[in-house]
Amino acid sequence: MIRFQRRPVLATLAVALTLLLTAGGAHPAAAAPGDLVADVLVPEADPVWTRGLAPSVAFDGHYLYYLDYAGSVLHRIDVPPAGSAITGTGHVDAPVAGAPTGIMTIAYDAGRDLFWAVGGDGLSVYRLSKNGMATLAFRVDPVDDRPGFQAGPAPTEVKIAYDRADDTLWYAPDATTRVYHYGTSADVFGSAVLVSTSPYFDVNVTAQCGYNQTSGVAVGGANLFISVAGCPYYFEYTKNGAQVASYAINFAGQQSTQDVECDDLSYAVPVFWIKDGYDGHIRAFEQPRSGACIYGGGAGSGGVTVPPLGLP
C-alpha cells in the first residue's frame, strides 16, 4: 500500500468508519463481478494509523485471518453474513513465534492446512501454522532472486498468493509492477527458486487506473487476480502475464484495495476478500464467475473438509 495517500486527519477517518458501518454499505450478492457482498470491521480497528493493521487477509474455508503490520499476533474472526456491515465476531488471537521481523502478509494453503507468510523484512518466507508457529521456508535474495526489482514506497511490504496447481508462490512487492513466481522449496543455500518457465511478469493497468502498480495478488484457478490501491478495478491476468480483463469494483466508499484472498464457499456467489489498507475493513467482492478463484490455492481444494483448527 502507498502510505502517503492515507488521510492524516483523525476526525475524518473516524467519521468515514462510522458512515461505512451505519449506512449499510454491503449488499446481498448480486449478479455482477465486483459487487460488494459483505463488509466486516476487525475488532482491532482504530482510526489512528500507528495501530498498524497489516494489509493482508486469508480464508481457510471457515474463518478470516489477519495480522498487525509486521505483527506478532495472528487474529481470527468469523466470516460475516452476506449483506452485512458489522464488527467482526468470534475473535481469537494466537501469538506468532519463529518470525523475528514479524509477519506482514499471509495466504492459505488448503493442502497443507497452513499459511504461507512473508516476514516484516519482505524477504523471509515462512510456513505459518494456525497456532502461530512460523517455520522458515526460504529467503528471497534481494538481488539474485528479484531480477529487475524496483522498490516502491513500502519496500518491505510484499503480497503473496499460494498456487496449488503446481505448488508455487506468487510474490508481489507492494506498489511495483513486477510479480515474481517461486517454488515452495529452497535451494541448497536456503534461497528462493524462481520458476524457470514463468519466473515473473509485469502488469500494466495504466489505462484503467492512471498509474501502474500492484497492491494484492490471488490465485485459485487458471488465472491470477490483481488489486491496485486507489483504483476502482480488479484485474485478471494469465500466469504468463497477459491481461485477460478488468472488473469494476462496485463500492462508492473510501477504500484502498490491498491483499486479495479467494473464497468460493461462504456465499451464494464466489468472492474475493480484500483487506483495506486505510482502516480495519475486510470486504468481500464478487468474483467474475464460478471457479475463477477457489479458496486455499485452488486445484480441487474447493469443498475439502478443513482439518481441526490449531487455534485455541
Secondary structure, 3 states (H helix, E strand, C coil): CCHHHCCCCHHHHHHHHHHHHHCCCCCCCCCCCCEEEEEEECCCCCCCHHHCECCCCEECCCEEEEEECCECEEEEEECCCCCCEEECCCCEEEECECCCCCEEEEEEECCCCEEEEEECCCCEEEEECCCCEEEEEEECCCCCCCCCCCCCCCCCCEEEEEECCCCEEEEEECCCCEEEEEECCCCCCCECCECCCCCEEECCCHHHHCCCCCCEEEECCCCEEEECCCCCEEEEECCCCCEEEEEECECCCCCCEEEEEEECCCCCCCEEEEEECCCCEEEEEECCCCCCCCHHHCCCCCCCCCCCCCCC
